[in-house]
């Protein structure tokens, strides 16, 4: 007698699973996409009082440089609307850079884009990944505020580089989806 209910129970379980999957698929298509473009101003001259990128750790006996494996940097750089450092500030780029390739060719970055502008004030986007200049792509792994549950990617390329002053401007394009 118990076996006569088995096909009916399995059918009901299957229907519940189908409805749940359909609801999840419908919700997944409700994602809102946002595209942002702005500029990060890095000043990495060690000892410069205006430096926004400084080395904090590295291999003992080796120079702490962007091409030396194991060098760790902290960054707190201004983000502006245009490449001009006097253009409206959008926020801060705060995090870590780590020279992660033995040959010094790649840097791992994990950072928060902390918005201070009127539209997104207090919201953040978290990025993470390995880059190789002059252009790269990293993952958006999360966010807060208006970017809660963010996922997506960010591409960057060097817009301006002055090796003598160790000042660079990096264009960052971010595409995120949020629910």
MIDOSE-1310 file (N, C-alpha, C; in nm, 2 decimals, decimal comma, always signed):
residues 179
xxxx	+0,08/-0,12/+0,00/+0,00/+0,00/+0,00/+0,09/+0,13/+0,00; +0,19/+0,13/+0,08/+0,28/+0,24/+0,08/+0,35/+0,27/-0,05; +0,37/+0,17/-0,13/+0,43/+0,19/-0,26/+0,34/+0,26/-0,36; +0,21/+0,25/-0,34/+0,12/+0,32/-0,43/+0,13/+0,47/-0,42
xxxx	+0,17/+0,52/-0,31/+0,19/+0,66/-0,29/+0,32/+0,72/-0,34; +0,42/+0,63/-0,36/+0,55/+0,67/-0,40/+0,55/+0,75/-0,53; +0,49/+0,71/-0,64/+0,49/+0,79/-0,76/+0,42/+0,92/-0,74; +0,32/+0,93/-0,66/+0,25/+1,06/-0,64/+0,35/+1,15/-0,56
xxxx	+0,41/+1,10/-0,46/+0,51/+1,18/-0,38/+0,62/+1,23/-0,46; +0,68/+1,14/-0,54/+0,79/+1,18/-0,63/+0,74/+1,29/-0,73; +0,62/+1,27/-0,78/+0,57/+1,37/-0,88/+0,56/+1,51/-0,81; +0,51/+1,51/-0,68/+0,49/+1,63/-0,61/+0,63/+1,70/-0,58
xxxx	+0,72/+1,62/-0,54/+0,86/+1,67/-0,51/+0,92/+1,73/-0,64; +0,90/+1,66/-0,75/+0,95/+1,71/-0,88/+0,88/+1,84/-0,91; +0,75/+1,86/-0,89/+0,68/+1,98/-0,92/+0,73/+2,10/-0,84; +0,76/+2,07/-0,71/+0,81/+2,17/-0,62/+0,95/+2,21/-0,67
xxxx	+1,03/+2,12/-0,71/+1,17/+2,15/-0,76/+1,16/+2,24/-0,88; +1,07/+2,20/-0,97/+1,05/+2,28/-1,10/+1,01/+2,42/-1,07; +0,91/+2,44/-0,98/+0,86/+2,57/-0,95/+0,97/+2,65/-0,88; +1,04/+2,59/-0,79/+1,15/+2,66/-0,72/+1,26/+2,71/-0,82
xxxx	+1,29/+2,62/-0,91/+1,39/+2,66/-1,01/+1,34/+2,77/-1,10; +1,22/+2,76/-1,14/+1,16/+2,87/-1,22/+1,16/+3,00/-1,15; +1,13/+3,00/-1,02/+1,13/+3,13/-0,94/+1,27/+3,18/-0,93; +1,37/+3,09/-0,91/+1,51/+3,14/-0,90/+1,55/+3,20/-1,03
xxxx	+1,52/+3,13/-1,14/+1,56/+3,18/-1,27/+1,49/+3,32/-1,30; +1,37/+3,34/-1,26/+1,30/+3,46/-1,28/+1,37/+3,57/-1,20; +1,41/+3,54/-1,08/+1,48/+3,64/-0,99/+1,61/+3,67/-1,05; +1,68/+3,58/-1,10/+1,82/+3,60/-1,16/+1,81/+3,70/-1,28
xxxx	+1,70/+3,70/-1,35/+1,69/+3,79/-1,46/+1,65/+3,93/-1,42; +1,62/+3,95/-1,29/+1,58/+4,08/-1,24/+1,70/+4,17/-1,20; +1,82/+4,12/-1,23/+1,94/+4,20/-1,19/+1,95/+4,33/-1,26; +2,00/+4,43/-1,18/+2,02/+4,56/-1,24/+2,16/+4,58/-1,27
xxxx	+2,20/+4,62/-1,39/+2,33/+4,64/-1,43/+2,37/+4,79/-1,43; +2,49/+4,81/-1,37/+2,54/+4,95/-1,36/+2,68/+4,95/-1,42; +2,71/+5,05/-1,50/+2,84/+5,06/-1,56/+2,90/+5,20/-1,51; +3,02/+5,19/-1,46/+3,09/+5,31/-1,40/+3,22/+5,32/-1,47
xxxx	+3,27/+5,44/-1,48/+3,40/+5,47/-1,53/+3,46/+5,59/-1,46; +3,58/+5,57/-1,40/+3,65/+5,67/-1,33/+3,80/+5,65/-1,33; +3,87/+5,74/-1,26/+4,02/+5,74/-1,27/+4,08/+5,73/-1,13; +4,17/+5,65/-1,11/+4,25/+5,63/-0,98/+4,38/+5,70/-1,00
xxxx	+4,42/+5,78/-0,90/+4,54/+5,86/-0,90/+4,64/+5,80/-0,80; +4,73/+5,72/-0,85/+4,83/+5,66/-0,76/+4,96/+5,74/-0,76; +5,01/+5,77/-0,64/+5,14/+5,83/-0,63/+5,22/+5,74/-0,54; +5,32/+5,67/-0,60/+5,39/+5,57/-0,53/+5,54/+5,60/-0,49
xxxx	+5,57/+5,72/-0,49/+5,71/+5,76/-0,45/+5,73/+5,74/-0,30; +5,82/+5,64/-0,27/+5,84/+5,61/-0,13/+5,90/+5,74/-0,06; +5,85/+5,78/+0,05/+5,90/+5,89/+0,12/+5,83/+6,02/+0,08; +5,75/+6,02/-0,02/+5,68/+6,14/-0,07/+5,56/+6,16/+0,03
xxxx	+5,55/+6,27/+0,09/+5,43/+6,29/+0,19/+5,30/+6,28/+0,12; +5,29/+6,29/-0,01/+5,17/+6,28/-0,08/+5,14/+6,14/-0,14; +5,23/+6,05/-0,10/+5,22/+5,91/-0,16/+5,08/+5,85/-0,12; +5,02/+5,78/-0,22/+4,90/+5,71/-0,19/+4,92/+5,56/-0,20
xxxx	+5,04/+5,52/-0,24/+5,07/+5,38/-0,25/+5,21/+5,36/-0,18; +5,22/+5,28/-0,07/+5,35/+5,26/-0,01/+5,37/+5,12/+0,02; +5,50/+5,07/+0,01/+5,53/+4,94/+0,04/+5,54/+4,92/+0,19; +5,48/+4,81/+0,24/+5,48/+4,78/+0,38/+5,55/+4,65/+0,42
xxxx	+5,58/+4,57/+0,33/+5,64/+4,44/+0,36/+5,71/+4,39/+0,23; +5,81/+4,30/+0,25/+5,88/+4,24/+0,14/+5,98/+4,14/+0,19; +6,05/+4,09/+0,09/+6,16/+3,99/+0,13/+6,28/+4,06/+0,18; +6,33/+4,02/+0,30/+6,44/+4,08/+0,36/+6,56/+4,07/+0,27
xxxx	+6,63/+4,18/+0,25/+6,75/+4,19/+0,17/+6,72/+4,22/+0,02; +6,59/+4,23/-0,01/+6,55/+4,26/-0,15/+6,49/+4,39/-0,15; +6,50/+4,46/-0,27/+6,43/+4,59/-0,28/+6,28/+4,57/-0,29; +6,21/+4,66/-0,22/+6,06/+4,66/-0,22/+6,01/+4,73/-0,34
xxxx	+5,99/+4,67/-0,45/+5,95/+4,73/-0,57/+5,83/+4,66/-0,63; +5,76/+4,72/-0,73/+5,65/+4,65/-0,79/+5,69/+4,53/-0,87; +5,82/+4,52/-0,91/+5,86/+4,40/-0,98/+5,93/+4,30/-0,90; +5,94/+4,32/-0,77/+6,00/+4,22/-0,68/+5,90/+4,13/-0,61
xxxx	+5,90/+4,00/-0,64/+5,81/+3,91/-0,58/+5,80/+3,92/-0,43; +5,68/+3,92/-0,38/+5,66/+3,93/-0,23/+5,64/+4,07/-0,18; +5,65/+4,17/-0,26/+5,64/+4,31/-0,20/+5,49/+4,34/-0,19; +5,45/+4,39/-0,07/+5,31/+4,42/-0,03/+5,30/+4,57/-0,02
xxxx	+5,20/+4,63/-0,08/+5,17/+4,77/-0,08/+5,03/+4,79/-0,02; +5,02/+4,90/+0,05/+4,88/+4,95/+0,09/+4,85/+5,07/+0,00; +4,73/+5,09/-0,03/+4,69/+5,20/-0,12/+4,56/+5,27/-0,07; +4,57/+5,40/-0,08/+4,45/+5,48/-0,04/+4,46/+5,60/-0,14
xxxx	+4,41/+5,58/-0,26/+4,42/+5,67/-0,37/+4,29/+5,74/-0,40; +4,29/+5,86/-0,45/+4,17/+5,93/-0,49/+4,12/+5,88/-0,62; +3,99/+5,87/-0,63/+3,92/+5,84/-0,75/+3,84/+5,96/-0,80; +3,87/+6,00/-0,92/+3,80/+6,12/-0,98/+3,72/+6,08/-1,10
xxxx	+3,63/+6,17/-1,14/+3,54/+6,15/-1,25/+3,61/+6,15/-1,38; +3,72/+6,23/-1,40/+3,79/+6,24/-1,52/+3,94/+6,22/-1,48; +4,03/+6,22/-1,58/+4,17/+6,20/-1,55/+4,24/+6,32/-1,48; +4,17/+6,43/-1,49/+4,23/+6,55/-1,42/+4,21/+6,54/-1,27
xxxx	+4,33/+6,55/-1,20/+4,32/+6,53/-1,05/+4,23/+6,63/-0,98; +4,20/+6,74/-1,05/+4,12/+6,85/-1,00/+3,97/+6,83/-1,03; +3,94/+6,72/-1,10/+3,80/+6,69/-1,14/+3,72/+6,64/-1,01; +3,59/+6,64/-1,01/+3,52/+6,60/-0,90/+3,56/+6,46/-0,84
xxxx	+3,58/+6,45/-0,71/+3,62/+6,33/-0,65/+3,50/+6,24/-0,64; +3,51/+6,11/-0,68/+3,41/+6,01/-0,67/+3,42/+5,93/-0,54; +3,54/+5,90/-0,50/+3,57/+5,82/-0,38/+3,71/+5,79/-0,36; +3,74/+5,68/-0,29/+3,87/+5,64/-0,26/+3,89/+5,49/-0,30
xxxx	+4,01/+5,46/-0,34/+4,05/+5,32/-0,38/+4,14/+5,28/-0,27; +4,09/+5,19/-0,18/+4,16/+5,15/-0,06/+4,18/+5,00/-0,06; +4,31/+4,95/-0,04/+4,33/+4,81/-0,03/+4,48/+4,77/-0,04; +4,51/+4,66/-0,10/+4,64/+4,60/-0,10/+4,68/+4,56/-0,24
xxxx	+4,81/+4,58/-0,27/+4,87/+4,53/-0,39/+4,98/+4,43/-0,35; +5,00/+4,33/-0,41/+5,10/+4,23/-0,38/+5,16/+4,18/-0,51; +5,29/+4,19/-0,52/+5,36/+4,14/-0,64/+5,36/+3,99/-0,62; +5,28/+3,92/-0,70/+5,25/+3,78/-0,68/+5,32/+3,68/-0,77
xxxx	+5,38/+3,73/-0,88/+5,45/+3,64/-0,97/+5,60/+3,64/-0,94; +5,65/+3,52/-0,95/+5,80/+3,51/-0,92/+5,88/+3,60/-1,01; +5,84/+3,62/-1,13/+5,92/+3,70/-1,22/+5,88/+3,85/-1,21; +5,79/+3,88/-1,12/+5,75/+4,02/-1,09/+5,65/+4,08/-1,20
xxxx	+5,60/+3,99/-1,29/+5,51/+4,04/-1,40/+5,37/+4,06/-1,36; +5,32/+4,01/-1,25/+5,18/+4,03/-1,21/+5,17/+4,07/-1,07; +5,06/+4,15/-1,05/+5,03/+4,20/-0,92/+4,89/+4,15/-0,88; +4,87/+4,11/-0,76/+4,74/+4,07/-0,70/+4,69/+4,19/-0,63
xxxx	+4,56/+4,23/-0,66/+4,50/+4,34/-0,59/+4,37/+4,30/-0,52; +4,35/+4,35/-0,40/+4,22/+4,34/-0,34/+4,19/+4,47/-0,28; +4,08/+4,53/-0,32/+4,05/+4,67/-0,28/+3,90/+4,70/-0,27; +3,87/+4,80/-0,20/+3,74/+4,85/-0,19/+3,74/+4,99/-0,26
xxxx	+3,64/+5,00/-0,35/+3,61/+5,13/-0,40/+3,50/+5,19/-0,31; +3,55/+5,30/-0,23/+3,46/+5,36/-0,13/+3,41/+5,49/-0,19; +3,28/+5,49/-0,22/+3,22/+5,61/-0,28/+3,19/+5,72/-0,18; +3,23/+5,84/-0,22/+3,20/+5,96/-0,14/+3,11/+6,06/-0,22
xxxx	+3,08/+6,03/-0,34/+3,00/+6,13/-0,42/+2,86/+6,12/-0,38; +2,78/+6,22/-0,42/+2,64/+6,23/-0,38/+2,56/+6,10/-0,41; +2,57/+6,05/-0,54/+2,49/+5,94/-0,59/+2,51/+5,81/-0,51; +2,63/+5,78/-0,48/+2,66/+5,65/-0,42/+2,73/+5,66/-0,28
xxxx	+2,72/+5,77/-0,22/+2,79/+5,80/-0,09/+2,77/+5,69/+0,01; +2,88/+5,64/+0,06/+2,88/+5,53/+0,16/+2,88/+5,39/+0,10; +2,84/+5,37/-0,02/+2,84/+5,24/-0,08/+2,99/+5,20/-0,12; +3,01/+5,07/-0,13/+3,14/+5,02/-0,18/+3,12/+4,91/-0,28
xxxx	+3,23/+4,89/-0,36/+3,24/+4,78/-0,45/+3,38/+4,72/-0,41; +3,38/+4,58/-0,39/+3,50/+4,51/-0,36/+3,55/+4,44/-0,49; +3,68/+4,46/-0,52/+3,74/+4,40/-0,63/+3,85/+4,31/-0,59; +3,88/+4,21/-0,67/+3,99/+4,12/-0,64/+4,04/+4,05/-0,77
xxxx	+4,17/+4,04/-0,78/+4,22/+3,96/-0,89/+4,37/+3,99/-0,92; +4,42/+3,92/-1,02/+4,56/+3,94/-1,06/+4,56/+4,02/-1,19; +4,65/+4,12/-1,19/+4,65/+4,21/-1,31/+4,79/+4,21/-1,37; +4,79/+4,25/-1,49/+4,92/+4,26/-1,56/+4,91/+4,39/-1,64
xxxx	+4,99/+4,49/-1,62/+4,98/+4,62/-1,69/+5,02/+4,59/-1,83; +4,97/+4,67/-1,93/+4,90/+4,79/-1,91/+4,75/+4,78/-1,90; +4,69/+4,66/-1,93/+4,54/+4,65/-1,92/+4,51/+4,52/-1,85; +4,40/+4,52/-1,78/+4,37/+4,40/-1,70/+4,22/+4,39/-1,67
xxxx	+4,18/+4,27/-1,62/+4,04/+4,25/-1,58/+4,05/+4,18/-1,45; +3,97/+4,23/-1,35/+3,95/+4,16/-1,22/+3,81/+4,14/-1,19; +3,78/+4,06/-1,09/+3,64/+4,03/-1,05/+3,59/+4,13/-0,95; +3,46/+4,16/-0,96/+3,39/+4,23/-0,85/+3,33/+4,12/-0,77
xxxx	+3,37/+4,12/-0,64/+3,34/+4,00/-0,55/+3,23/+4,04/-0,45; +3,19/+4,17/-0,45/+3,09/+4,21/-0,35/+3,07/+4,35/-0,35; +2,99/+4,40/-0,26/+2,96/+4,54/-0,24/+2,87/+4,57/-0,12; +2,85/+4,69/-0,09/+2,77/+4,74/+0,02/+2,68/+4,85/-0,03
xxxx	+2,58/+4,89/+0,05/+2,49/+5,00/+0,01/+2,42/+4,97/-0,12; +2,43/+5,07/-0,21/+2,36/+5,05/-0,34/+2,42/+4,94/-0,42; +2,53/+4,89/-0,38/+2,59/+4,78/-0,45/+2,59/+4,64/-0,37; +2,50/+4,63/-0,28/+2,49/+4,51/-0,20/+2,47/+4,39/-0,30
xxxx	+2,53/+4,28/-0,27/+2,53/+4,16/-0,35/+2,59/+4,18/-0,49; +2,67/+4,28/-0,51/+2,73/+4,31/-0,64/+2,81/+4,19/-0,69; +2,81/+4,17/-0,82/+2,90/+4,08/-0,89/+2,92/+4,14/-1,02; +3,04/+4,11/-1,08/+3,07/+4,16/-1,21/+3,22/+4,16/-1,23
xxxx	+3,27/+4,26/-1,31/+3,41/+4,27/-1,34/+3,45/+4,42/-1,35; +3,58/+4,44/-1,35/+3,64/+4,57/-1,37/+3,76/+4,55/-1,46; +3,77/+4,65/-1,55/+3,88/+4,65/-1,64/+3,96/+4,78/-1,61; +4,09/+4,77/-1,62/+4,17/+4,89/-1,60/+4,28/+4,90/-1,71
xxxx	+4,32/+5,02/-1,73/+4,43/+5,05/-1,81/+4,50/+5,17/-1,77; +4,63/+5,18/-1,79/+4,71/+5,30/-1,75/+4,67/+5,41/-1,85; +4,62/+5,52/-1,79/+4,59/+5,64/-1,87/+4,71/+5,73/-1,89; +4,78/+5,74/-1,77/+4,90/+5,83/-1,77/+5,00/+5,77/-1,67
xxxx	+5,13/+5,78/-1,71/+5,23/+5,73/-1,62/+5,35/+5,82/-1,64; +5,40/+5,87/-1,52/+5,52/+5,95/-1,52/+5,62/+5,87/-1,42; +5,71/+5,80/-1,48/+5,80/+5,72/-1,40/+5,89/+5,81/-1,31; +5,93/+5,92/-1,35/+6,02/+6,01/-1,27/+5,95/+6,05/-1,14
xxxx	+5,82/+6,09/-1,15/+5,75/+6,13/-1,02/+5,67/+6,01/-0,96; +5,67/+5,90/-1,02/+5,60/+5,78/-0,98/+5,45/+5,81/-0,96; +5,40/+5,88/-1,05/+5,26/+5,92/-1,05/+5,19/+5,85/-1,17; +5,08/+5,78/-1,14/+5,00/+5,72/-1,25/+4,86/+5,75/-1,24
xxxx	+4,79/+5,75/-1,35/+4,64/+5,76/-1,35/+4,59/+5,64/-1,42; +4,50/+5,57/-1,35/+4,45/+5,44/-1,41/+4,30/+5,46/-1,43; +4,26/+5,43/-1,56/+4,12/+5,43/-1,59/+4,06/+5,30/-1,54; +3,95/+5,31/-1,47/+3,89/+5,19/-1,42/+3,74/+5,19/-1,46
xxxx	+3,70/+5,08/-1,54/+3,57/+5,07/-1,59/+3,51/+4,95/-1,51; +3,40/+4,97/-1,44/+3,33/+4,87/-1,36/+3,20/+4,84/-1,41; +3,17/+4,71/-1,43/+3,03/+4,67/-1,47/+2,98/+4,57/-1,36; +2,88/+4,61/-1,29/+2,82/+4,53/-1,18/+2,68/+4,50/-1,20
xxx	+2,64/+4,39/-1,15/+2,49/+4,35/-1,14/+2,46/+4,34/-1,00; +2,34/+4,40/-0,96/+2,29/+4,39/-0,82/+2,15/+4,35/-0,83; +2,10/+4,29/-0,72/+1,96/+4,25/-0,71/+1,87/+4,36/-0,66
